[in-house]
Amino acid sequence: MENSIEKKFHDEIIKLCDDNKSSNNSIFTRERYRETIGNVKEAKLSSKKTALQRYFLRQYDVLSVAGIEKLIRKGGEIFYYCTVDELYPLIRTAHSGVGHGGIHKTYKELKNNLPISAEKSRTETTKLVVRPITSTDFNSRCQVDLVDYQSCPDGEYKWIMHYQDHLTKFSVLRPLKTKRAAEVAYQLTDIFLLLGAPHILGRWTNGGDSNFGASNLPLRGNKVELWEGGSKSVGFVYSPRFLKHKGCVHEGMMHAVDWFPTILDMAGFNKGKRRKTFGHIDAVSQWKYLKRCRGSGRNEFVYQIDDYVAKSAAIRVGDYKLILGEPRVVDFSLDPNGGFTIKLADPNSTDIRLFNLKNDPTESNNLASRLPKKVKKMKMRLDELRRDSLPTAFPVFESNEIGSPNNIVSIDWCSV
């Protein structure tokens, strides 16, 4: 089928060439292409040029690319002429590159990719020193390739996305219907939620563990605690193309779950009919606020609602943070042999703590007794969210089956 279409295309183009014998015809057969290159070279060497030779020199020039002579259009911006035999593969590649998006998108793709400016062509001849990309950890750098399977599709799937860790060569393959940015972004987000985003994108964690030398100062608390030191994280976004402000610090409220709709929004997949594909997402896109480096798409978030084990809860509304019960969810203690034990913090604590994080980011001044109405209102909001939330899931760690030491599940003890 493909060969018959290409043959029909080729025959129609040849017919146009036969109907137009003019010297300014921009459609070149292979013979006319070589002949024109010879005419241009001969005109350059001629001391007394004819009218036809002057025409060739005004219209064309010859450029040597990797030892191969190419016919180009004379002028500031360089256009390569191609032969009839090269037309169909070029158009087919451009058509596939835009996801079979129609004549206008295909023409735009051809227009963007075929012209090569004189400045770019000069740059290509310079010798560049290529620095190798090195990785020292798993998931520090990853690469993504799209493999074209349009010639042998599996139903509606015509592409394969290959996601590979740079260091270990660990790979994840995902089928794609198209190679549009929105579909690729969705699959990448799913992989990030499975493996974590590569370090180069800016990874962060929920506070450092002081038992192993980390410090969260000046914030209060430790890892796995409801204090800001055990929950607040920093991240960064880099984009010279999309960000309106550079080198700014965004102070807007953002929860980790907001990255999913934010990335979808960046890829144009969070609007209109596409947005309905995912149904309700319990998060908000922060993309427009990150772009202008101010504001936030949310005014509250829940740190924790645990009615079963720690029996504690915490919520943030605006500048205020309410903690009910013991902020320490568990206690870690090191033993002389280098291991550590875990025990639950006090589940019977009835302490109430209220902080204004804007004025008191270190959580030093408890305002609960001075602002009882604020405490009551935030407790009511917690109760509303508790009614709509799912029960807390506590996995049972079976160390004998998975070989994990110290009765905990960890990703650090296993070396690949």
FIDOBA-143232 format. One record per residue (C-alpha): residue number from 0; residue in one letter; x, y, z. Coordinates in steps of 0.05 Angstrom, whole numbers. Example, Ala and Ser with C-alpha at 12.3 -4.5 7.8 and 13.67 -1.06 7.14 Angstrom:
+------+---------+--------+--------+--------+
| mise | tordren |      u |      v |      w |
+------+---------+--------+--------+--------+
|    0 |       a |    246 |    -90 |    156 |
|    1 |       s |    273 |    -21 |    143 |
+------+---------+--------+--------+--------+
END
This chain:
+------+---------+--------+--------+--------+
| mise | tordren |      u |      v |      w |
+------+---------+--------+--------+--------+
|    0 |       m |      0 |      0 |      0 |
|    1 |       e |     55 |     48 |     20 |
|    2 |       n |     95 |     33 |    -44 |
|    3 |       s |     35 |     45 |    -89 |
|    4 |       i |     22 |    113 |    -56 |
|    5 |       e |     95 |    133 |    -64 |
|    6 |       k |     96 |    111 |   -137 |
|    7 |       k |     32 |    151 |   -152 |
|    8 |       f |     63 |    212 |   -118 |
|    9 |       h |    127 |    203 |   -157 |
|   10 |       d |     90 |    197 |   -224 |
|   11 |       e |     50 |    260 |   -211 |
|   12 |       i |    112 |    300 |   -195 |
|   13 |       i |    148 |    275 |   -258 |
|   14 |       k |     87 |    296 |   -299 |
|   15 |       l |     93 |    366 |   -270 |
|   16 |       c |    166 |    367 |   -289 |
|   17 |       d |    149 |    346 |   -361 |
|   18 |       d |     96 |    400 |   -366 |
|   19 |       n |    143 |    454 |   -342 |
|   20 |       k |    209 |    456 |   -378 |
|   21 |       s |    227 |    526 |   -353 |
|   22 |       s |    296 |    535 |   -323 |
|   23 |       n |    266 |    567 |   -261 |
|   24 |       n |    224 |    506 |   -245 |
|   25 |       s |    239 |    489 |   -172 |
|   26 |       i |    223 |    414 |   -181 |
|   27 |       f |    287 |    376 |   -195 |
|   28 |       t |    295 |    307 |   -223 |
|   29 |       r |    361 |    273 |   -203 |
|   30 |       e |    390 |    287 |   -273 |
|   31 |       r |    370 |    361 |   -273 |
|   32 |       y |    396 |    369 |   -202 |
|   33 |       r |    466 |    345 |   -222 |
|   34 |       e |    463 |    385 |   -286 |
|   35 |       t |    445 |    449 |   -248 |
|   36 |       i |    503 |    439 |   -199 |
|   37 |       g |    550 |    432 |   -259 |
|   38 |       n |    522 |    495 |   -292 |
|   39 |       v |    532 |    536 |   -228 |
|   40 |       k |    604 |    512 |   -220 |
|   41 |       e |    618 |    526 |   -293 |
|   42 |       a |    588 |    596 |   -287 |
|   43 |       k |    633 |    612 |   -228 |
|   44 |       l |    695 |    593 |   -268 |
|   45 |       s |    675 |    629 |   -331 |
|   46 |       s |    710 |    696 |   -344 |
|   47 |       k |    658 |    721 |   -393 |
|   48 |       k |    589 |    700 |   -367 |
|   49 |       t |    529 |    690 |   -411 |
|   50 |       a |    459 |    714 |   -391 |
|   51 |       l |    440 |    642 |   -371 |
|   52 |       q |    503 |    636 |   -328 |
|   53 |       r |    487 |    701 |   -293 |
|   54 |       y |    417 |    674 |   -280 |
|   55 |       f |    446 |    611 |   -249 |
|   56 |       l |    492 |    652 |   -204 |
|   57 |       r |    434 |    697 |   -181 |
|   58 |       q |    388 |    638 |   -167 |
|   59 |       y |    432 |    582 |   -140 |
|   60 |       d |    496 |    565 |   -104 |
|   61 |       v |    533 |    500 |    -87 |
|   62 |       l |    550 |    481 |    -16 |
|   63 |       s |    594 |    423 |      4 |
|   64 |       v |    565 |    385 |     64 |
|   65 |       a |    608 |    327 |     90 |
|   66 |       g |    640 |    322 |     22 |
|   67 |       i |    574 |    320 |    -15 |
|   68 |       e |    554 |    378 |    -61 |
|   69 |       k |    486 |    407 |    -46 |
|   70 |       l |    446 |    455 |    -89 |
|   71 |       i |    420 |    514 |    -47 |
|   72 |       r |    380 |    577 |    -60 |
|   73 |       k |    422 |    640 |    -64 |
|   74 |       g |    407 |    691 |    -10 |
|   75 |       g |    414 |    705 |     64 |
|   76 |       e |    375 |    645 |     91 |
|   77 |       i |    397 |    578 |     61 |
|   78 |       f |    346 |    530 |     31 |
|   79 |       y |    368 |    462 |      5 |
|   80 |       y |    336 |    438 |    -59 |
|   81 |       c |    317 |    365 |    -60 |
|   82 |       t |    304 |    318 |   -117 |
|   83 |       v |    238 |    285 |   -135 |
|   84 |       d |    263 |    220 |   -104 |
|   85 |       e |    273 |    255 |    -37 |
|   86 |       l |    206 |    291 |    -33 |
|   87 |       y |    161 |    235 |    -11 |
|   88 |       p |    205 |    210 |     47 |
|   89 |       l |    213 |    282 |     73 |
|   90 |       i |    138 |    295 |     71 |
|   91 |       r |    122 |    228 |    103 |
|   92 |       t |    171 |    241 |    159 |
|   93 |       a |    142 |    310 |    172 |
|   94 |       h |     71 |    283 |    170 |
|   95 |       s |     88 |    229 |    221 |
|   96 |       g |    126 |    279 |    264 |
|   97 |       v |     62 |    319 |    276 |
|   98 |       g |     21 |    257 |    291 |
|   99 |       h |    -14 |    257 |    223 |
|  100 |       g |    -41 |    326 |    240 |
|  101 |       g |    -62 |    348 |    170 |
|  102 |       i |    -34 |    389 |    113 |
|  103 |       h |    -23 |    455 |    151 |
|  104 |       k |     15 |    423 |    208 |
|  105 |       t |     56 |    381 |    160 |
|  106 |       y |     74 |    443 |    119 |
|  107 |       k |     94 |    480 |    182 |
|  108 |       e |    138 |    421 |    203 |
|  109 |       l |    171 |    420 |    135 |
|  110 |       k |    181 |    495 |    136 |
|  111 |       n |    213 |    493 |    205 |
|  112 |       n |    259 |    435 |    192 |
|  113 |       l |    283 |    442 |    120 |
|  114 |       p |    310 |    514 |    120 |
|  115 |       i |    379 |    522 |    152 |
|  116 |       s |    405 |    592 |    165 |
|  117 |       a |    474 |    613 |    144 |
|  118 |       e |    492 |    626 |    217 |
|  119 |       k |    472 |    555 |    236 |
|  120 |       s |    510 |    524 |    178 |
|  121 |       r |    573 |    561 |    199 |
|  122 |       t |    564 |    536 |    270 |
|  123 |       e |    559 |    465 |    247 |
|  124 |       t |    629 |    468 |    216 |
|  125 |       t |    662 |    488 |    281 |
|  126 |       k |    692 |    436 |    326 |
|  127 |       l |    654 |    426 |    390 |
|  128 |       v |    681 |    395 |    453 |
|  129 |       v |    628 |    346 |    478 |
|  130 |       r |    630 |    333 |    553 |
|  131 |       p |    605 |    263 |    571 |
|  132 |       i |    544 |    260 |    616 |
|  133 |       t |    562 |    222 |    680 |
|  134 |       s |    516 |    193 |    733 |
|  135 |       t |    535 |    166 |    801 |
|  136 |       d |    467 |    145 |    828 |
|  137 |       f |    406 |    108 |    805 |
|  138 |       n |    352 |    156 |    780 |
|  139 |       s |    400 |    216 |    780 |
|  140 |       r |    392 |    224 |    704 |
|  141 |       c |    345 |    190 |    656 |
|  142 |       q |    332 |    194 |    581 |
|  143 |       v |    268 |    185 |    541 |
|  144 |       d |    264 |    159 |    469 |
|  145 |       l |    203 |    150 |    426 |
|  146 |       v |    205 |     89 |    380 |
|  147 |       d |    163 |     92 |    317 |
|  148 |       y |    121 |     29 |    307 |
|  149 |       q |     72 |     60 |    257 |
|  150 |       s |     92 |      8 |    205 |
|  151 |       c |     70 |    -49 |    251 |
|  152 |       p |     21 |    -20 |    302 |
|  153 |       d |    -12 |    -59 |    357 |
|  154 |       g |    -84 |    -37 |    349 |
|  155 |       e |    -86 |     38 |    364 |
|  156 |       y |    -16 |     39 |    395 |
|  157 |       k |     35 |     64 |    345 |
|  158 |       w |     93 |     87 |    389 |
|  159 |       i |    134 |     60 |    446 |
|  160 |       m |    163 |    107 |    499 |
|  161 |       h |    230 |     81 |    526 |
|  162 |       y |    249 |    111 |    594 |
|  163 |       q |    319 |     90 |    615 |
|  164 |       d |    362 |    105 |    676 |
|  165 |       h |    428 |    133 |    653 |
|  166 |       l |    472 |     95 |    703 |
|  167 |       t |    441 |     25 |    709 |
|  168 |       k |    405 |     23 |    641 |
|  169 |       f |    342 |      2 |    678 |
|  170 |       s |    285 |     12 |    629 |
|  171 |       v |    210 |     24 |    629 |
|  172 |       l |    170 |     15 |    565 |
|  173 |       r |    102 |     47 |    554 |
|  174 |       p |     56 |     41 |    492 |
|  175 |       l |     32 |    107 |    462 |
|  176 |       k |    -24 |    122 |    413 |
|  177 |       t |     11 |    186 |    390 |
|  178 |       k |     75 |    223 |    408 |
|  179 |       r |     40 |    286 |    429 |
|  180 |       a |     68 |    322 |    490 |
|  181 |       a |      6 |    311 |    532 |
|  182 |       e |      7 |    235 |    525 |
|  183 |       v |     83 |    232 |    538 |
|  184 |       a |     75 |    277 |    599 |
|  185 |       y |     21 |    233 |    627 |
|  186 |       q |     64 |    170 |    621 |
|  187 |       l |    125 |    206 |    650 |
|  188 |       t |     84 |    229 |    710 |
|  189 |       d |     61 |    158 |    721 |
|  190 |       i |    133 |    134 |    720 |
|  191 |       f |    154 |    190 |    768 |
|  192 |       l |    100 |    168 |    816 |
|  193 |       l |    126 |     97 |    812 |
|  194 |       l |    202 |    109 |    815 |
|  195 |       g |    207 |    181 |    836 |
|  196 |       a |    229 |    238 |    791 |
|  197 |       p |    303 |    240 |    770 |
|  198 |       h |    348 |    280 |    816 |
|  199 |       i |    362 |    330 |    762 |
|  200 |       l |    289 |    353 |    764 |
|  201 |       g |    297 |    373 |    836 |
|  202 |       r |    278 |    319 |    886 |
|  203 |       w |    263 |    332 |    958 |
|  204 |       t |    242 |    293 |   1020 |
|  205 |       n |    200 |    305 |   1082 |
|  206 |       g |    254 |    330 |   1129 |
|  207 |       g |    321 |    301 |   1148 |
|  208 |       d |    334 |    249 |   1202 |
|  209 |       s |    377 |    278 |   1258 |
|  210 |       n |    394 |    206 |   1281 |
|  211 |       f |    437 |    201 |   1218 |
|  212 |       g |    469 |    270 |   1220 |
|  213 |       a |    415 |    311 |   1185 |
|  214 |       s |    391 |    379 |   1209 |
|  215 |       n |    326 |    415 |   1193 |
|  216 |       l |    345 |    480 |   1229 |
|  217 |       p |    318 |    532 |   1236 |
|  218 |       l |    253 |    492 |   1229 |
|  219 |       r |    230 |    451 |   1288 |
|  220 |       g |    225 |    376 |   1288 |
|  221 |       n |    252 |    315 |   1254 |
|  222 |       k |    234 |    266 |   1199 |
|  223 |       v |    166 |    230 |   1208 |
|  224 |       e |    140 |    286 |   1253 |
|  225 |       l |     84 |    336 |   1244 |
|  226 |       w |    130 |    395 |   1258 |
|  227 |       e |    151 |    436 |   1198 |
|  228 |       g |    220 |    406 |   1200 |
|  229 |       g |    190 |    338 |   1186 |
|  230 |       s |    143 |    359 |   1131 |
|  231 |       k |    164 |    423 |   1096 |
|  232 |       s |    208 |    415 |   1035 |
|  233 |       v |    241 |    459 |    983 |
|  234 |       g |    241 |    448 |    909 |
|  235 |       f |    259 |    486 |    846 |
|  236 |       v |    232 |    496 |    776 |
|  237 |       y |    277 |    515 |    718 |
|  238 |       s |    252 |    536 |    650 |
|  239 |       p |    283 |    593 |    609 |
|  240 |       r |    225 |    587 |    560 |
|  241 |       f |    163 |    587 |    604 |
|  242 |       l |    179 |    623 |    669 |
|  243 |       k |    165 |    698 |    669 |
|  244 |       h |    209 |    713 |    729 |
|  245 |       k |    280 |    687 |    739 |
|  246 |       g |    316 |    678 |    804 |
|  247 |       c |    254 |    689 |    847 |
|  248 |       v |    231 |    654 |    910 |
|  249 |       h |    159 |    629 |    908 |
|  250 |       e |    126 |    631 |    977 |
|  251 |       g |     58 |    604 |    955 |
|  252 |       m |     27 |    544 |    990 |
|  253 |       m |     37 |    479 |    952 |
|  254 |       h |     28 |    406 |    969 |
|  255 |       a |     68 |    349 |    938 |
|  256 |       v |      5 |    321 |    905 |
|  257 |       d |     -2 |    386 |    866 |
|  258 |       w |     56 |    366 |    820 |
|  259 |       f |     12 |    317 |    782 |
|  260 |       p |    -40 |    368 |    756 |
|  261 |       t |     15 |    420 |    750 |
|  262 |       i |     55 |    377 |    701 |
|  263 |       l |     -9 |    361 |    663 |
|  264 |       d |    -23 |    435 |    658 |
|  265 |       m |     47 |    448 |    631 |
|  266 |       a |     34 |    396 |    577 |
|  267 |       g |    -34 |    426 |    559 |
|  268 |       f |    -71 |    365 |    584 |
|  269 |       n |   -109 |    399 |    641 |
|  270 |       k |   -161 |    436 |    601 |
|  271 |       g |   -228 |    423 |    567 |
|  272 |       k |   -244 |    352 |    545 |
|  273 |       r |   -174 |    327 |    561 |
|  274 |       r |   -183 |    347 |    633 |
|  275 |       k |   -245 |    302 |    639 |
|  276 |       t |   -201 |    241 |    621 |
|  277 |       f |   -175 |    238 |    692 |
|  278 |       g |   -240 |    254 |    728 |
|  279 |       h |   -233 |    287 |    796 |
|  280 |       i |   -161 |    299 |    818 |
|  281 |       d |   -152 |    313 |    892 |
|  282 |       a |   -100 |    366 |    878 |
|  283 |       v |    -93 |    433 |    843 |
|  284 |       s |    -49 |    458 |    787 |
|  285 |       q |      2 |    510 |    810 |
|  286 |       w |     31 |    524 |    741 |
|  287 |       k |      4 |    595 |    731 |
|  288 |       y |     27 |    615 |    801 |
|  289 |       l |     96 |    586 |    791 |
|  290 |       k |    103 |    623 |    725 |
|  291 |       r |     89 |    690 |    756 |
|  292 |       c |    124 |    671 |    822 |
|  293 |       r |     67 |    692 |    868 |
|  294 |       g |      1 |    666 |    895 |
|  295 |       s |    -25 |    595 |    903 |
|  296 |       g |    -82 |    552 |    878 |
|  297 |       r |    -98 |    527 |    948 |
|  298 |       n |   -110 |    556 |   1018 |
|  299 |       e |   -107 |    492 |   1059 |
|  300 |       f |    -79 |    422 |   1063 |
|  301 |       v |    -78 |    365 |   1113 |
|  302 |       y |    -13 |    340 |   1144 |
|  303 |       q |    -44 |    278 |   1175 |
|  304 |       i |   -109 |    248 |   1201 |
|  305 |       d |    -92 |    185 |   1241 |
|  306 |       d |   -148 |    160 |   1286 |
|  307 |       y |   -119 |     90 |   1295 |
|  308 |       v |    -46 |     89 |   1316 |
|  309 |       a |    -15 |    156 |   1333 |
|  310 |       k |    -84 |    187 |   1343 |
|  311 |       s |    -60 |    255 |   1319 |
|  312 |       a |    -79 |    303 |   1264 |
|  313 |       a |    -54 |    368 |   1234 |
|  314 |       i |    -81 |    418 |   1184 |
|  315 |       r |    -58 |    482 |   1152 |
|  316 |       v |   -108 |    537 |   1134 |
|  317 |       g |    -79 |    602 |   1109 |
|  318 |       d |    -22 |    623 |   1155 |
|  319 |       y |    -46 |    580 |   1213 |
|  320 |       k |    -27 |    509 |   1230 |
|  321 |       l |    -65 |    466 |   1280 |
|  322 |       i |    -35 |    403 |   1312 |
|  323 |       l |    -79 |    356 |   1353 |
|  324 |       g |    -44 |    304 |   1396 |
|  325 |       e |     30 |    286 |   1396 |
|  326 |       p |     69 |    317 |   1337 |
|  327 |       r |    119 |    260 |   1339 |
|  328 |       v |     86 |    201 |   1302 |
|  329 |       v |    140 |    151 |   1322 |
|  330 |       d |    204 |    152 |   1363 |
|  331 |       f |    270 |    128 |   1333 |
|  332 |       s |    325 |    107 |   1380 |
|  333 |       l |    395 |     82 |   1362 |
|  334 |       d |    424 |     21 |   1397 |
|  335 |       p |    498 |      8 |   1412 |
|  336 |       n |    503 |    -41 |   1354 |
|  337 |       g |    487 |     11 |   1301 |
|  338 |       g |    415 |     -9 |   1290 |
|  339 |       f |    354 |     28 |   1312 |
|  340 |       t |    286 |     13 |   1341 |
|  341 |       i |    219 |     45 |   1327 |
|  342 |       k |    163 |     56 |   1378 |
|  343 |       l |     99 |     95 |   1374 |
|  344 |       a |     95 |    163 |   1406 |
|  345 |       d |     43 |    177 |   1460 |
|  346 |       p |    -26 |    162 |   1429 |
|  347 |       n |    -63 |    189 |   1489 |
|  348 |       s |    -39 |    260 |   1483 |
|  349 |       t |    -94 |    313 |   1482 |
|  350 |       d |    -48 |    371 |   1470 |
|  351 |       i |    -72 |    426 |   1422 |
|  352 |       r |    -22 |    470 |   1386 |
|  353 |       l |    -37 |    529 |   1341 |
|  354 |       f |     17 |    568 |   1305 |
|  355 |       n |     19 |    627 |   1257 |
|  356 |       l |     72 |    602 |   1209 |
|  357 |       k |     80 |    669 |   1174 |
|  358 |       n |    100 |    704 |   1239 |
|  359 |       d |    128 |    642 |   1274 |
|  360 |       p |    159 |    593 |   1223 |
|  361 |       t |    197 |    557 |   1279 |
|  362 |       e |    132 |    539 |   1315 |
|  363 |       s |    155 |    569 |   1382 |
|  364 |       n |     93 |    607 |   1403 |
|  365 |       n |     30 |    565 |   1417 |
|  366 |       l |    -32 |    609 |   1404 |
|  367 |       a |    -85 |    556 |   1422 |
|  368 |       s |   -105 |    587 |   1488 |
|  369 |       r |   -108 |    658 |   1459 |
|  370 |       l |   -147 |    641 |   1396 |
|  371 |       p |   -200 |    590 |   1416 |
|  372 |       k |   -247 |    610 |   1359 |
|  373 |       k |   -193 |    597 |   1308 |
|  374 |       v |   -179 |    529 |   1340 |
|  375 |       k |   -253 |    511 |   1339 |
|  376 |       k |   -261 |    531 |   1266 |
|  377 |       m |   -200 |    491 |   1244 |
|  378 |       k |   -222 |    430 |   1284 |
|  379 |       m |   -290 |    433 |   1249 |
|  380 |       r |   -254 |    434 |   1182 |
|  381 |       l |   -213 |    374 |   1202 |
|  382 |       d |   -276 |    337 |   1221 |
|  383 |       e |   -306 |    353 |   1153 |
|  384 |       l |   -245 |    325 |   1117 |
|  385 |       r |   -243 |    265 |   1163 |
|  386 |       r |   -313 |    244 |   1143 |
|  387 |       d |   -293 |    245 |   1069 |
|  388 |       s |   -225 |    211 |   1077 |
|  389 |       l |   -207 |    138 |   1070 |
|  390 |       p |   -182 |     99 |   1130 |
|  391 |       t |   -107 |    102 |   1142 |
|  392 |       a |    -70 |     42 |   1114 |
|  393 |       f |    -14 |     11 |   1156 |
|  394 |       p |     25 |    -43 |   1118 |
|  395 |       v |     50 |   -103 |   1156 |
|  396 |       f |    125 |   -110 |   1146 |
|  397 |       e |    145 |   -182 |   1135 |
|  398 |       s |    221 |   -178 |   1139 |
|  399 |       n |    231 |   -253 |   1133 |
|  400 |       e |    199 |   -254 |   1065 |
|  401 |       i |    231 |   -193 |   1034 |
|  402 |       g |    299 |   -197 |   1069 |
|  403 |       s |    294 |   -127 |   1098 |
|  404 |       p |    337 |   -114 |   1160 |
|  405 |       n |    311 |    -83 |   1225 |
|  406 |       n |    239 |   -101 |   1209 |
|  407 |       i |    230 |    -41 |   1163 |
|  408 |       v |    221 |    -34 |   1088 |
|  409 |       s |    278 |      7 |   1057 |
|  410 |       i |    303 |     21 |    987 |
|  411 |       d |    374 |     34 |   1011 |
|  412 |       w |    396 |    -34 |   1038 |
|  413 |       c |    391 |    -70 |    971 |
|  414 |       s |    448 |    -59 |    922 |
|  415 |       v |    437 |    -74 |    848 |
+------+---------+--------+--------+--------+
END
